[in-house]
Amino acid sequence: MPGLHKEDNCDLYLRIAYGSGRRFEVRVDHYFSQKEGQASSVTIISDSHLQWEGRKLHVAEGVLIRQAIESIDIRSAPTVVSNLNGDCYQLKIKGAKAFARYEWWSSIPLEWQTLGPLVEALRVLAIPK
């Protein structure tokens, strides 16, 4: 991702509100992309109820997130926004020198497809094991 360097600490946030009324939030605080999750903590809120707070990020989860961040390549805003009802997504990536917030409905816009692996890696964190 432009503006985010391998040595940077970053915070990640994903919120999904499904058209059915279900929703969840995943927050990964102090993610060190180079150290694959060292000193990271995960907070998960499902349907407004706290599920996990302060859980450490496992190395395998950190590797998936690091690879997903490195694959992000966004060059433009979406040309068309449609289907403003249904599932709503919000992704925030905050580094020491960069901050980005992406919001969309239904499916990821074509111009933002490289966000898909990061969204999926964060979404998987929220699935109860």
C-alpha positions, 0 to 999 in steps of 0.5 A, spaced: 500 500 500 502 506 498 505 510 504 505 504 508 512 501 509 514 494 511 517 497 518 511 501 519 506 500 525 499 500 523 492 499 525 486 495 521 479 496 522 473 492 518 466 493 519 461 489 515 453 490 516 449 485 513 442 487 510 439 481 514 441 486 520 447 482 523 454 486 523 461 485 526 467 489 527 474 486 527 480 491 530 487 489 529 491 494 534 499 495 533 500 490 527 507 490 525 507 488 518 514 486 518 514 482 525 508 478 522 503 480 528 508 481 534 505 485 539 498 485 536 491 485 539 485 483 536 478 485 538 472 482 535 465 485 536 459 481 533 452 484 533 454 489 538 457 484 543 464 484 545 467 477 543 474 477 544 478 483 546 486 483 547 487 476 543 494 476 540 494 475 533 497 468 531 503 468 526 499 465 521 494 470 521 499 475 521 503 472 515 496 472 511 495 480 513 502 482 511 501 479 504 494 482 503 497 489 505 503 488 501 498 486 495 494 492 495 494 497 489 489 502 488 490 507 483 483 510 482 476 511 486 470 507 483 467 510 477 460 507 479 457 506 486 450 502 485 446 498 490 446 502 496 442 497 500 444 490 503 451 489 505 455 495 507 463 494 508 468 499 511 475 498 512 480 503 515 488 502 515 492 507 519 499 507 519 504 512 521 505 516 515 498 514 511 491 513 513 485 510 508 478 509 509 474 505 504 467 504 504 462 500 499 456 496 498 455 489 496 461 487 493 468 490 492 468 495 486 473 493 481 478 499 482 479 496 489 479 489 488 486 488 491 483 490 498 479 483 497 485 479 501 485 483 507 478 484 508 477 476 507 483 475 512 480 480 517 473 477 516 476 470 518 478 473 524 471 474 526 469 467 525 468 463 532 472 457 532 
